[in-house]
Each structure stands twice: as C-alpha cells, then as structure tokens.
Amino acid sequence: MKSISDSRLAVTTYDEYRPDLVLLDLNMPHVTGFEVIDQLKKAQNGNH
C-alpha cells in the first residue's frame, strides 16, 4: 500500500508501483481526482 498526499505525484508514483487498485480523493489540492484519472488513462493509452 502506498499513500500519496500530493496529487501531482500520482501519475509518476502509479508508473513506479503499478498498483491493482487506486483510490482517489476527488477534491485534492493542485489537481482534482478527475484530472488524475484522465492523466492515468492517457499514460496507459486507455488500458486499465
């Protein structure tokens, strides 16, 4: 289990740890959870 408190690090941390499940707070500072989801989808070419 890995906890990230800065939404800006979510995509790079995802690429490093490749978790089976991601839980996001939708109202995070800096970048919303919805934006993180979009970034993850783009990084994975829509494969999830």
Chimera marker file (.cmm) of the C-alpha trace (Angstrom):
<marker_set name="trace">
<marker id="1" x="0.000" y="0.000" z="0.000" r="1" g="1" b="0" radius="0.5"/>
<marker id="2" x="1.297" y="3.437" z="-0.934" r="1" g="1" b="0" radius="0.5"/>
<marker id="3" x="-0.202" y="6.727" z="0.181" r="1" g="1" b="0" radius="0.5"/>
<marker id="4" x="0.398" y="9.924" z="-1.788" r="1" g="1" b="0" radius="0.5"/>
<marker id="5" x="-0.650" y="13.276" z="-0.362" r="1" g="1" b="0" radius="0.5"/>
<marker id="6" x="0.320" y="15.336" z="-3.416" r="1" g="1" b="0" radius="0.5"/>
<marker id="7" x="-1.892" y="14.685" z="-6.414" r="1" g="1" b="0" radius="0.5"/>
<marker id="8" x="0.842" y="15.957" z="-8.733" r="1" g="1" b="0" radius="0.5"/>
<marker id="9" x="2.892" y="12.849" z="-7.885" r="1" g="1" b="0" radius="0.5"/>
<marker id="10" x="0.066" y="10.386" z="-8.524" r="1" g="1" b="0" radius="0.5"/>
<marker id="11" x="0.903" y="9.520" z="-12.135" r="1" g="1" b="0" radius="0.5"/>
<marker id="12" x="4.641" y="9.083" z="-11.586" r="1" g="1" b="0" radius="0.5"/>
<marker id="13" x="4.003" y="7.006" z="-8.464" r="1" g="1" b="0" radius="0.5"/>
<marker id="14" x="1.480" y="4.891" z="-10.371" r="1" g="1" b="0" radius="0.5"/>
<marker id="15" x="4.050" y="4.183" z="-13.079" r="1" g="1" b="0" radius="0.5"/>
<marker id="16" x="6.590" y="3.163" z="-10.442" r="1" g="1" b="0" radius="0.5"/>
<marker id="17" x="4.385" y="0.909" z="-8.270" r="1" g="1" b="0" radius="0.5"/>
<marker id="18" x="1.741" y="-0.305" z="-10.782" r="1" g="1" b="0" radius="0.5"/>
<marker id="19" x="-0.994" y="-0.897" z="-8.172" r="1" g="1" b="0" radius="0.5"/>
<marker id="20" x="-4.029" y="-3.115" z="-8.797" r="1" g="1" b="0" radius="0.5"/>
<marker id="21" x="-6.339" y="-0.549" z="-7.196" r="1" g="1" b="0" radius="0.5"/>
<marker id="22" x="-6.230" y="3.244" z="-6.972" r="1" g="1" b="0" radius="0.5"/>
<marker id="23" x="-8.392" y="5.228" z="-4.545" r="1" g="1" b="0" radius="0.5"/>
<marker id="24" x="-8.537" y="8.973" z="-5.124" r="1" g="1" b="0" radius="0.5"/>
<marker id="25" x="-9.961" y="11.934" z="-3.289" r="1" g="1" b="0" radius="0.5"/>
<marker id="26" x="-11.817" y="13.950" z="-5.910" r="1" g="1" b="0" radius="0.5"/>
<marker id="27" x="-11.179" y="17.249" z="-4.097" r="1" g="1" b="0" radius="0.5"/>
<marker id="28" x="-7.399" y="17.169" z="-3.827" r="1" g="1" b="0" radius="0.5"/>
<marker id="29" x="-5.308" y="20.331" z="-3.884" r="1" g="1" b="0" radius="0.5"/>
<marker id="30" x="-3.437" y="21.240" z="-7.087" r="1" g="1" b="0" radius="0.5"/>
<marker id="31" x="-5.062" y="18.614" z="-9.343" r="1" g="1" b="0" radius="0.5"/>
<marker id="32" x="-8.515" y="17.053" z="-8.886" r="1" g="1" b="0" radius="0.5"/>
<marker id="33" x="-9.061" y="13.320" z="-8.739" r="1" g="1" b="0" radius="0.5"/>
<marker id="34" x="-10.856" y="13.507" z="-12.088" r="1" g="1" b="0" radius="0.5"/>
<marker id="35" x="-7.783" y="15.096" z="-13.669" r="1" g="1" b="0" radius="0.5"/>
<marker id="36" x="-5.558" y="12.393" z="-12.176" r="1" g="1" b="0" radius="0.5"/>
<marker id="37" x="-7.837" y="9.717" z="-13.672" r="1" g="1" b="0" radius="0.5"/>
<marker id="38" x="-7.578" y="11.381" z="-17.087" r="1" g="1" b="0" radius="0.5"/>
<marker id="39" x="-3.782" y="11.529" z="-16.785" r="1" g="1" b="0" radius="0.5"/>
<marker id="40" x="-3.607" y="7.850" z="-15.801" r="1" g="1" b="0" radius="0.5"/>
<marker id="41" x="-5.767" y="6.863" z="-18.761" r="1" g="1" b="0" radius="0.5"/>
<marker id="42" x="-3.582" y="8.857" z="-21.151" r="1" g="1" b="0" radius="0.5"/>
<marker id="43" x="-0.407" y="7.388" z="-19.666" r="1" g="1" b="0" radius="0.5"/>
<marker id="44" x="-1.786" y="3.872" z="-20.144" r="1" g="1" b="0" radius="0.5"/>
<marker id="45" x="-3.301" y="4.617" z="-23.576" r="1" g="1" b="0" radius="0.5"/>
<marker id="46" x="-6.730" y="3.907" z="-22.143" r="1" g="1" b="0" radius="0.5"/>
<marker id="47" x="-5.738" y="0.467" z="-20.857" r="1" g="1" b="0" radius="0.5"/>
<marker id="48" x="-6.692" y="-0.112" z="-17.253" r="1" g="1" b="0" radius="0.5"/>
<link id1="1" id2="2" r="1" g="1" b="0" radius="0.2"/>
<link id1="2" id2="3" r="1" g="1" b="0" radius="0.2"/>
<link id1="3" id2="4" r="1" g="1" b="0" radius="0.2"/>
<link id1="4" id2="5" r="1" g="1" b="0" radius="0.2"/>
<link id1="5" id2="6" r="1" g="1" b="0" radius="0.2"/>
<link id1="6" id2="7" r="1" g="1" b="0" radius="0.2"/>
<link id1="7" id2="8" r="1" g="1" b="0" radius="0.2"/>
<link id1="8" id2="9" r="1" g="1" b="0" radius="0.2"/>
<link id1="9" id2="10" r="1" g="1" b="0" radius="0.2"/>
<link id1="10" id2="11" r="1" g="1" b="0" radius="0.2"/>
<link id1="11" id2="12" r="1" g="1" b="0" radius="0.2"/>
<link id1="12" id2="13" r="1" g="1" b="0" radius="0.2"/>
<link id1="13" id2="14" r="1" g="1" b="0" radius="0.2"/>
<link id1="14" id2="15" r="1" g="1" b="0" radius="0.2"/>
<link id1="15" id2="16" r="1" g="1" b="0" radius="0.2"/>
<link id1="16" id2="17" r="1" g="1" b="0" radius="0.2"/>
<link id1="17" id2="18" r="1" g="1" b="0" radius="0.2"/>
<link id1="18" id2="19" r="1" g="1" b="0" radius="0.2"/>
<link id1="19" id2="20" r="1" g="1" b="0" radius="0.2"/>
<link id1="20" id2="21" r="1" g="1" b="0" radius="0.2"/>
<link id1="21" id2="22" r="1" g="1" b="0" radius="0.2"/>
<link id1="22" id2="23" r="1" g="1" b="0" radius="0.2"/>
<link id1="23" id2="24" r="1" g="1" b="0" radius="0.2"/>
<link id1="24" id2="25" r="1" g="1" b="0" radius="0.2"/>
<link id1="25" id2="26" r="1" g="1" b="0" radius="0.2"/>
<link id1="26" id2="27" r="1" g="1" b="0" radius="0.2"/>
<link id1="27" id2="28" r="1" g="1" b="0" radius="0.2"/>
<link id1="28" id2="29" r="1" g="1" b="0" radius="0.2"/>
<link id1="29" id2="30" r="1" g="1" b="0" radius="0.2"/>
<link id1="30" id2="31" r="1" g="1" b="0" radius="0.2"/>
<link id1="31" id2="32" r="1" g="1" b="0" radius="0.2"/>
<link id1="32" id2="33" r="1" g="1" b="0" radius="0.2"/>
<link id1="33" id2="34" r="1" g="1" b="0" radius="0.2"/>
<link id1="34" id2="35" r="1" g="1" b="0" radius="0.2"/>
<link id1="35" id2="36" r="1" g="1" b="0" radius="0.2"/>
<link id1="36" id2="37" r="1" g="1" b="0" radius="0.2"/>
<link id1="37" id2="38" r="1" g="1" b="0" radius="0.2"/>
<link id1="38" id2="39" r="1" g="1" b="0" radius="0.2"/>
<link id1="39" id2="40" r="1" g="1" b="0" radius="0.2"/>
<link id1="40" id2="41" r="1" g="1" b="0" radius="0.2"/>
<link id1="41" id2="42" r="1" g="1" b="0" radius="0.2"/>
<link id1="42" id2="43" r="1" g="1" b="0" radius="0.2"/>
<link id1="43" id2="44" r="1" g="1" b="0" radius="0.2"/>
<link id1="44" id2="45" r="1" g="1" b="0" radius="0.2"/>
<link id1="45" id2="46" r="1" g="1" b="0" radius="0.2"/>
<link id1="46" id2="47" r="1" g="1" b="0" radius="0.2"/>
<link id1="47" id2="48" r="1" g="1" b="0" radius="0.2"/>
</marker_set>
